Amino acid sequence: AQSVTQLDSQVPVFEEAPVELRCNYSSSVSVYLFWYVQYPNQGLQLLLKYLSGSTLVESINGFEAEFNKSQTSFHLRKPSVHISDTAEYFCAVTYNFNKFYFGSGTKLNVKP
Amino acid sequence: DVKVTQSSRYLVKRTGEKVFLECVQDMDHENMFWYRQDPGLGLRLIYFSYDVKMKEKGDIPEGYSVSREKKERFSLILESASTNQTSMYLCASSPLLGTETSYEQYFGPGTRLTVT
């Protein structure tokens, strides 16, 4: 069975500070990994994904995530956050694209 | 742009009522999904469908049923609503395997259902 663990339910951070949102997964087979973002009162939007190739993937708004197979992790990072990054972030995995497994979410609260 | 729409943003129903949540996507996607989102629990899959009239149970199907009579529409049905079904319901769609973009799910804005 697959599972996804997001260790931090809330992460408060000041504007322009770096941030890391942690995601670990458990799976005995190869997986594909995703980060989704949910802004207040909206649905989820894809932020970035790892399918194959380079283990470091980037989004258009400055986030990046690194797939670490040995540590079964896919942590999300940003070197300098903005107020507009305040949202809830979900890590997700799938191995067959019929079922996606989501973490419990991390609320990022960026303070001025 | 892919668009997934849900019939209501907010819904209030009484215990025992039959509730229909509708989801429509305009990108000709084969796969459609229903999740519920609860604080601290993330998203949990209720049902998914990979073709018209086809459906498979997700992780928490009890108390729910689904209908997919047309490719673009996927309905979630609560036969007899209960207070423990108060939640945010999210619909998603994705195309079949074959292209890189097929690995992404596209989500609707959600329906916040309150059962009193």
Chai-1 contact restraints between the chains, C-beta under 6 A:
chainA,res_idxA,chainB,res_idxB,connection_type,confidence,min_distance_angstrom,max_distance_angstrom,comment,restraint_id
A,Y32,B,Y103,contact,1.0,0.0,6.0,A-B,restraint_1
A,Q42,B,P109,contact,1.0,0.0,6.0,A-B,restraint_2
A,G43,B,F107,contact,1.0,0.0,6.0,A-B,restraint_3
A,G43,B,G108,contact,1.0,0.0,6.0,A-B,restraint_4
A,G43,B,P109,contact,1.0,0.0,6.0,A-B,restraint_5
A,G43,B,G110,contact,1.0,0.0,6.0,A-B,restraint_6
A,L44,B,F107,contact,1.0,0.0,6.0,A-B,restraint_7
A,L46,B,E104,contact,1.0,0.0,6.0,A-B,restraint_8
A,F97,B,L97,contact,1.0,0.0,6.0,A-B,restraint_9
A,F97,B,Y103,contact,1.0,0.0,6.0,A-B,restraint_10
A,F102,B,G42,contact,1.0,0.0,6.0,A-B,restraint_11
A,F102,B,L43,contact,1.0,0.0,6.0,A-B,restraint_12
A,G103,B,G42,contact,1.0,0.0,6.0,A-B,restraint_13
A,S104,B,G40,contact,1.0,0.0,6.0,A-B,restraint_14
A,S104,B,L41,contact,1.0,0.0,6.0,A-B,restraint_15
A,S104,B,G42,contact,1.0,0.0,6.0,A-B,restraint_16
A,G105,B,G42,contact,1.0,0.0,6.0,A-B,restraint_17
